[in-house]
Amino acid sequence: MTRKAVALISGGLDSLLAARLVQQQGIQVEGINFYTGFCVEGHTHAIRNRDRGRVKRNNALWVAEQLGIKLHIIDVVEEYKDVVINPKHGYGANLNPCLDCKVFMVRKAHQWLRANDFDFIITGEVIGQRPKSQRKRCMPVIAQESGAEDLLLRPLCARNLAPTRPEREGWIERAQLRDFSGRSRKPQMALAAEFGFEDYAQPAGGCCFLTDQTYSVKLQDLWDNRGRREYELDDIMLLKVGRHIRPSRDFKLIIAREEGETNFLSGYRHQFQTIKTVSHAGPLALVEGEPLDSKQLELACAITARFSKGRDADSVELRFSDREQDSRSIHVKPLAADQIAADWIVA
């Protein structure tokens, strides 16, 4: 009887290696990837012109291709909100609910396993690699709170942990698993070379925007100024793009930093008030908040003009459009750099 395992595939090197270690023992492996909306891949790298030289790929799909396995991509955006907003185990250094996130992912994988008649779960976790979710004392918490218990196998560090059911019952040989620990990537890189993997995602704190300090500041600002901890998918997409400047609690500007971001933000022009420079090359700005009064509009235009080619001009013409796309021209003198208060700049 061929045993079947479902592997959590993030697109990183660890999940690639963990799945391969199990796959080479004759286990049928399929991958599962949960879409939360917070993953870095496919968003800023695809939007910004400065990233044109970077390979634009979904690394989870790429890993599945390298392994020759089927990948199930599951949208969990709505379910995941409670993990972000109300993490039982709290946040890491930023707004990253890493331990709650791992419990959630493994719980969802366990539910999928039971529904699809698979035998056990694989993750790429390594003891001590991440300070929040991969401490040794957290490993049992994930197994217990997810409901996976001893059906959760961590091939890269399994020999540092108690044997799981797949090991005890002989579905898999424990001796062929690894005993990696700590934050060094050298053992993983050596194993990748052994398997013949040369091209893989480079480690950079994981693929989640919630681990990024700048992004977390913008998300906290959104919550603070709305007076409630909630978000929609459009919110978390827009937090990834542009300069965010909040002159008051009443409104925020999202100002494109380059042509790629201007093109992306223009897709939201029917949902927001917008400001675009006309007389000089410059950015598109979205206005998030209530309709602007005359003084607020003048200030918003002067700030936007500051980031145009007319920043040193006596007057810049801009076009303001409301949500119904009624528009009018406005002429303002751009603000000087020192007129933009430091506490206006969210990130």
N, C-alpha and C positions, 0 to 999 in steps of 0.2 A: 504493500500500500504506500503510495507516494503522499507524504505529508505536505501540507500547504501553509505558507506563512505570508502574512501581509506586512510589508515594510513601510514605515513612515518615511517618505521621500521629500526632503526639504529642497534638494538640489545641491546641497553641499557635499564635500568630500566624505564626511563621516557616514552619512546615510548610504552613499555609493558603496563604500567599503563594507559596511555592516551587511548590506544585502548580498554582496558578492561572497562574503565568508560563508553565509548560509546557503546560497545558491550552489556553491561548489561542492556541497555535501549531498547534492541530489534532491534538495527540497524545491518544490515549485513555489516561486516567489512572485507575488504581484505587489505593485506599489500603490500607496494612497497619499494624496496631497490635499491639504485643506486650505481653501482660499478664504482668508480673513479680510482682505483689503489692505493689509498693512505691509505686505511684502514689497521689498525694494525693487525686485526685478520687473522689467517690462514697463516701468513708469518713468522715472526721471531719466534713466539712460536712453529711453526711446524718445523722450520729449526734447531734451536739451541738445542744441547743435554742437556744443563742446564735447559731447559724448559720442559723436558720429563714428569715431574710430573704434569704439568698443563693440564687441560682438553682442548683438541683441538677440537673446534667446531666453526661453523659459528653461532654467537649469533643471527643474524637476523633470520636465519632458526629456531633456538631454540625457539626464542620468538614466531614465528608463530605457532610452534608446541604447545607451552603452551596455546596459545589463540585458537587453533583449526581453524586457518584461512589459506587461500591461500596466498602465498607470491610470488610476481612478482619481479624477480631480473633483472635489466636492466643495460646493459653496456653503460656507458656514458663517457668512457675514452677520446675519441677524442673531444667530445663537451665540456668536463670539462676543457680542456687545457686553454681556453680563460679566465675562471674564475680564474685559478691559476696565469696566466701570466699577465693579465690585469684587476685586480679587480677594479671596479668602486669606491667602498667604501674603498679600501686600505686593508692593512694587520692588523692582530692582533699583539701580542707580537712577533711572529715569521713570517713564510710565510703562515700563515693561513688566507685565505680570507673569514672569517666566515660569514659576512653579505651577501656578494655576493653568497657564497655557499648556504645559506639558501634560498635566492631568486631563485637561479637556481633550487634547489630541489623542491621547492613548484611550480615553473612554470612548471617543467616537470610533476609533479603530477597532476597539473591542466589540462595539455594537455591530460594526460592519462585518467583523469576523464571524459573529454568531449568525448573522443573517445570510452569510455566503458560505457557511460550512468550511471555514478555514481553521487551522489548528493552533497557531500562535502568532505573536506580534514581534516585529523586529524594530528596534530604534538604533540610531547612531550615537547614543549617549556615551560619554566617557567621564568617569569619575574625576571631579576636580577641574573639568575643562571650563565650566561657567560657574561663577560664584553664587548665583541664585538658585538654579534648578538642578545642577549636577554635582552638588555635594553628596558625599556618600550617605549621609543621614536622610537625604531627600529621596534617594532611590526607592526605599520601601513605601514612602508616602505616595509617590506616583503610582506604584503598582497597586496599592490598597485603595486609594481614593478613586482611581479610574475603574476599578472592578476587574482589571486584567489579572491581578494577583500573579501567580507563577507561570502565566502564559506570556509574560513580557520578558523577552530575551534581548540583552544588550551585548551583541557579539564582540564589540571592541574592548569591553572591560569585564566580560562575563567571569573570567577566572579570578577576579577580585571580589566577586559576589557569591552568595549562596547559589547552588545549582537550581535551575528552573525545571519545570516539568519536561520540556523538550530534551533537556540534558539527562535528567533522571531516568526517563523512560526510553532512552536510546534513540530518540528521533534524530538527534544530532550529537556529534562527538565533541565533548567539552574540550578535549586536548587540542582541537583545531581552532578554538576560539582564542581571543587575545586577552591580555591583562594590562591594557593601556590605562594610564592615569596622568593627571596633571594637564597643564595648558600647552605644553610643547606639541608642535605639530609634526615633529620629525618622525615619530613612529608611523603616523598615518601616511606621510609622504613616502616613507620607505615601503610600506605595504602597497601603496598605489603603484610604485615602480615595479614591485613584484608582480602585480596583476597586469601591468602594461598600460595603466592609465596615466597619460601625460597631460591631458587638457582637462582641467576641472576648476570649479569655482574656488577662488582664493578666499580664505577666511578673513572676515572683516566684522566680527561682532554679530554674526548671524545675518539673516536676510530681513529682519523685522525693523520697520521704522520706529517702533516704540522704544528700541534700545538707543535711539539717537537723541542726544540732548536737545538739539535745535528743534527737532520735530516735536518732542515732548513739551517744550516751552510753548509752541504754537497750539498744541492740543489743550494744554492747561488754560491758556489765554481764551480759547474758544469757550471752554466750560465756565470760566470765571465770568465772562461777559454775557453769557446767555443765562447765567444764574442756575444752571442745571447741568448735570453730567450726562450728556447724551450726544449722539452723532449719527449722521447718515453717511452713506458711501460717498456721496459728492463732497461732504466735508473733509473726509480723510484723504480723498484724492487731491483736493485743492490745498491742503496743508503741505503737500509735497512740492508745490510749485510756487515760484516767485518770491518777491520781497513782501513781507506782511507788516504793514504800518497801521497803527491804531491811534489816531489823534485824539479820540475820545471814546467813551463807552458806547456812543451812538453808532459809530461806524468804523469799519476797517477797510483799508485798501490792500488789494493783492496786485502787485505791480510786476509785470513780466520783466525778466532780466535779459532776454534775448529773443530772437525771432521764433525759435522753436516753442518757447513758452507763450509768446503772443498768439501763435497759431492754436495752441492747446486751450488757452483761456478764452479765445474767441468762441469756442464751442459752448461756453456758458453765458453768452451775451443775452439770451432770452430769459435767463434766471436772475440776472443782476443788472443794476445800473452800471454803465461802463463809461470810461473816459479814454480818449485816444488823441494823441498829438496829431495835428494837421500840418502846421507850418514848418515843422522840423521832424526829422526821423526820431521816433521814440516809441515807448512801450504802450501796450494796452493795460489798463487797470480795471479790475472789477471792484465795485463798491458793495461791501457786505453790510447790511443794516437797513434801517428805515430810510425812506426818501429824504434826501438832503435838503436842508434849507439853504438860502442864498449864501450865507457866510460859510457854511460847511462845504458847499459846492466849490466856492472860490478857493478855499484852503485845499480841498482834495485835488483840484486842478493844478494849483501851484506846486503841490508836492509831486504830482505826476510829471509836470514840466521839468522839475529838477532832474529827473532821470532821463531826459531827452537830450538830443543834440543842441537844443536851444537853451540849455541850462544857464548860459551866460548872456542870453539875449534880454533886451528890455521888455519884450512881450512875446508870448507864445500863444498860438491859436490851438485850441483843443476842441474836440467834439464830445459833448455829453449826450448819452442816450439813456432813457429810462427803460424799464422792463418791457414796455409796449413798443420800444424802438422809436419813439418820438425823440428827435434829437435837435440840438441847437449848438451853435458855436459860442465859445467863451474865450476871451483873451485875458491872460494873466501874466504877471511877472513871476518867474520861477523863484521858489524859495532858495535861499543860500543854504549851503550844507549846515551851517551852525544854527539855522532857524528850524531845523528838524530836531525836535527834542529827543534826547536819548531814550526817554521812557515811552516814546511813540513807537519805537522800533521793536516789534515782537521778535522777528528773526528774519 
